[in-house]
């Protein structure tokens, strides 16, 4: 997929709008870009492109959606779906890279982050280029969950707790909340047949 921008940048933001008046929406988006790109070196946005039609919009979306695919193709991926205060979202990616470097695995383990700024949801992906590596996993867990907890975030965002995170749920939920969840689960599902072995076994 071709990058629509001529230069490379450390960060990219994909903005999608939807309304009942396409021309009005486009006008507002152009005004926003003009304001964001004003100020020369102090501009919030250095460059940008606006899709002219659905085909171009889909091409831009493929760039965003291809991040995960590219990392999966490169090796074994450890995936984390967390939420964090907006100002600290990318800090976790940087701290993860520092941790990998300190352990001497930065040549074979690469960290990248992307997500949804609107709901402060970060997808942290760490790819082990040499395949599954328990040394890398031990570096990441439970460190990532503890870091997120200290940053006042949540260890799970859009993809839920699932089967991998129940033991760390206490880092995001108070004991009183955990007890209430268990009481509700026992009341509504006394035989444990609804979504078994997930979150509250």
Buried (B, 14 or more C-beta within 10 A) or exposed (E): EEEBEEEEEEEBEEEEEEEEEEEEEBEEBEEBBEEBBEEEEEEEBBEBEEBEEEEEBEEBBEBEEEBBEEBEEEBBBBBBBBBBEEEBBBBBBEBBBEBBEEEEBBEBBBBBBBBBEEEBBBBBBBBBEEEEBEEBEEBBBBEBBEBBBEBEBBBBBEEEBEEEBBEBBBBBBEEEEBEEBEEEBEEEEEEEEEEEEEBBE
